[in-house]
Amino acid sequence: MGPSPNRQWWEKPVRVLQFNIEDRYGVYVPRIHGRDLVRLAERLHANVLVIFARDAWGRIFYRGGTVGPVHAKMKGDIVREALEEARRRGIHVILMVGHTANKYLYKLHGDWAQINRHGEVIMLEHVPTSEQGYEPEWPILCLNSPFIEHVKREVIEALGLGASGILLDSFRYQPDPDKSCYCRWCQDRFRREHGYEMPRDPNWSDSRWRTLWEWRYKVVTEKLREIKRVIQETAPGTPLLYNSHPGGWGGRNNRVVEEARDAIDIVMVETSEADREPPGFIAEMSKLSRAVSGGKPVWTTRNYFHMYRTTVATSPLAIRQGLREAIAGGASPWLLIFSSAYIQDPSALDAAEQVFREHEVLEEYLDGAEPIRYAAVVYSTKTLDHYGRSEPQHYLDEVRGFYYALQHSHVPVEYLSARDIELKTLQRYRVIVLANTVCLPDFAASEIAEYVKKGGGLVATYLAGSWDGDCIERYEFATAETLGANLRGLLRLDWSYLVVDQLNHPVTRGLQRRLIPWGDMDYSFRQSRTSPELGWHTIVDPAEGAETPARIGLTEYPWGDEYTLGRSPPPLGAETKAPAIVVNRHGAGRSVYFTGQLGRHYWRLGLTDYMRLVYNAVTHAGGPLPLEVDAPSTVQAEPWRQGDRVILHLINHTYNQRIMSRGLGDARQPVASFGTHEAVHPATTVVSVHNVKLRLHPEQLGLQASSYIVYLPLRDKQLQAETKNGALETTLPRLDEYEVIVIEPRA
């Protein structure tokens, strides 16, 4: 199915350059001109330019405005010059407005600031924990205060200037206890709407605390809809972009995007964490944002700089591969650069130009393409909030562990928002993964059951489905019949083992050992020796006919003696009869259930036994892969299709050896460390991979052509291919940084 011909410009693939000016004293502002920024975008082959209408100090970058003082160091009119030049050159200009930090307004209206439960002004900047007497430089203003009306005025002024779109940075109105607002505006509104005071201390057993938590999201989504209405009334058809920052701020903004889908036209995916996350993170966040937004256009960033070193460029390779990850993940690529690096170090801009040129060539293969859907890992914002609470990272590790184990195994994998669980959506995938998806509404559970009964696959772990849609304990799995397992209780263990009875079972085949440790040390090592709940298991009764290829093993004692007493796993003490894995048939489909948190183990440790269990479980439940890629796990493979055309993106993450350093954490009698544990290096060199073999099964994708052509659009080169036993086989002789392989029916 091709793309609709009646789409807006922003619904097609684009290339974005964002130019930020965050410069307290305006050191470089006199040297910045709007026309030059547009010319830079054109030189890089970007067709969208994003610039600030105002900065975090409240100063505007255009003249004649009423929403703040003009930046005193600006020569000319940056915004108007950019808009005028962009119109001549066919480039769209997005204006960022409503930055929730505004020092100027704070000085005029101090009561508009967000105030936390300790009476502190909530700040955007990072301040050392023990620093005293600090005056906020970037105070975050509250959406319940008159500040929101000021933001609407900013929107109207930006539209009046002729902006092609409006970008709102993350509103940063958080539900987290020490980052949530208790200003007088919030207290008055909450009391008026609910009849009682805002609780200050977390108590998840108290409905008042849960109500307050949900109310925080209501505030943000309500204000987003108000701003969308202002745009529609002022300049109909102009898109609203929202910075979701999916991997930051505890992942809370993903819930905002999920709840405000109707108001957001484009999701800006800021991936500022990429340098300290796994290779593939930018593609992962692009997929996650497509999922929580319900399929809205996603534009994903790669910073020009490394970590927080904003004044100089990172390695050209890091820029190229990051932008390519965005493309492979189904997003439009977006380069973010600050004014200081633009002036001081433009040395790596050619890297972005190279990828933007590639994107121009690939537009034909990106426009209207859909991912080849095989496995969907469910992402539940309700579970993240109500089960994860103040430590959502443990839930996220389970989810992301499955995602990366599948990516490293070259299994096509997408995210699926728990909000979208319904039969017709599930049936687009071969297998669904409930990676400790604790909160599961009755409707979703019944749709999953029907999906499996009709031939779909299900993999679930730990407490998946044991709480209802309101995140209240069921004390039973909502999908118990489907899983072939009934919940009897919890086994709370610091360490445990998977004891594999059947090494030739489809779920355990290929494992290197019969005893697999379950658990890991806690790296903070303050309150506990082990990571929370990582050694725990559910106790289940398997249904008649269900298979149990592995059981739970108990340890001889709570922690090990060897090497560094207290951190290592203890030896096996006893083998129980309690299942650790339950494999079941339900109607025409299959399910695999793990009593522990398999994904967290792979995320933390990366050991091949955990990856093998993920791969085996998913492919046993989902059936044969439609496309097999024979390459090292460092090669990221992202398959897409356009009708009868298959497009495979290959990104080579086989990088130079980086310095990796991880501390063991505290102990009662600490000793000095042999070096810091803060090393984060960018990739600088790719090690080429040779003879990447592909095997496509056309019938699994409904393809019926008698012969196919295989070619590399970025090289204008064909590959040899042959059909064996109904499968199309081809080999890419050499993969350097990036390649796109197209397979389509021969004309």
Secondary structure, 3 states (H helix, E strand, C coil): CCCCCCCCHHHCCCCEEEEECCCCCCCCHHHCCHHHHHHHHHHCCCCEEEEECECCCCCECCCCCCCCCECCCCCCCHHHHHHHHHHHHCCEEEEEECCCECHHHHHHCHHHECECCCCCECECCCCCCCCCCCCCCCEEECCCCCHHHHHHHHHHHHHHHCCCEEEECCCCCCCCCCCCCCCHHHHHHHHHHHCCCCCCCCCCCCHHHHHHHHHHHHHHHHHHHHHHHHHHHHCCCCCEEEECCCCCHHHCHHHHHHHCCCCCCEEEECCCCHHHCCCCHHHHHHHHHHHHCCCCCEEEEEECCECCECCCCCCHHHHHHHHHHHHHCCCEEEEEEEHHHHHHCCCCHHHHHHHHHHHHHHHHHHCCCEECCCEEEEECHHHHHHHCCCCCHHHHHHHHHHHHHHHHCCCCEEEEEHHHCCHHHHCCCCEEEECCCCECCHHHHHHHHHHHHCCCEEEEECCCCCECCCCCECCCCCCHHHHCEEEEEEECCCCEEEEECCCCCCCCCCCCCCEEEECCECCCCCCCCECCCCCCEEEEEECCCCEEEEEEEEECCCCCCCCCCCCCCCCEEEEEEEEEEEEEEECCEEEEEECCCHHHHHHHHCCHHHHHHHHHHHHHHHCCCCEEEECCCCEEEEEEEECCEEEEEEEECCECCCCCCCCCCCCCCCCCCCCCCCCCCCCCCECCEEEEEEEECHHHHCCCCCCEEEEECCCCEEECEEEECCEEEEEEEEECCEEEEEEEECC
